[in-house]
């Protein structure tokens, strides 16, 4: 327990983002990463689309698994969601 607390305190000091367990579990369960992170950031598909310069339908298709984003598209989405590209692939 003390070790967990020390890790937590270090992460806070380093300005690392502390992600709630429910987000981690959703990602581990294989849910769409864009959707999980978008919802965690409290954004709608329309907001994400506008901020990343895409159509809302494109975001919906990517979240639904009907479309795969190019590296360029995923980089834009990652930037808007304040993530590293690795968090989406």
N, C-alpha and C positions, 0 to 999 in steps of 0.2 A: 504494500500500500504506500509506504513512504517513497519507494522508488518511483511509483506512478505519479505521485505528487511532485517529485523533483523534476520529472520529465515535463509535466504540465507547466510548472513554474519557469523552466528554461525556455519552453516554447513561447510562453507569453513574453519573456524578456527579449527573445530574438525576433519578435513580431511575426512569428510563424502563424498561419491561420489555423485555428483549432476547429476542426470539422465535427459537427455532431454525429454521434454514432448512427442515428437513423439514416443520414446521408451515406455514410460508409457502408451500412448494411444494404441499402438500395443498390449501390454500385457493385458490391460483391455478389448480389443476387442477379446481376446481369441486366438491370434496367438500363435504358438508354442514357448514356452519360450526359448528352446535351440536355435532355429533359430534366434529369436529376439536378444538375448544376443550375439550370435556368430557374427551376422552381425554388431551389435553395436561395438563389439571388433575388427571389420574389419578382421575377419578370414574366411577362406574357410572351407568347410566341411572336406577337406583333411587335412588341418592344425590342426583343432580341433581333428580329428581322430588320427593323428600321435602323437600329444602332450598328448592325453589321452590313448594311447595304444590300439586303436580300429581300426576297418576297416571303411573306408569312407562310405561303404554301410550301416553299422550299424547306423551311424549318420544320413544318409539320411532317413532310415526307421523310426528312432525316430522322426525326424522333420516332416515326412509325416504322423505320427500317426499310422504307421503300426507295430510299435514295442514299447514296454514300457521298459524303462531301470530299472535295479535293483538299489537298494540303493547304492551299491558299484560303479556301472557304473555312476550313477548321481553324486556321490561324486567326482569322477575323473573329470567329465565334469565341475562341479562347480569350482573345484580347478583350472583347466586350464583357465576358464573364469573369475577367480578372483571374485567368488560369494560365498554366503552362500548356502548351500543345499536348504534352504527354498525358495530361489529365483527361483528354478527350479521345485518345487513341489506345 
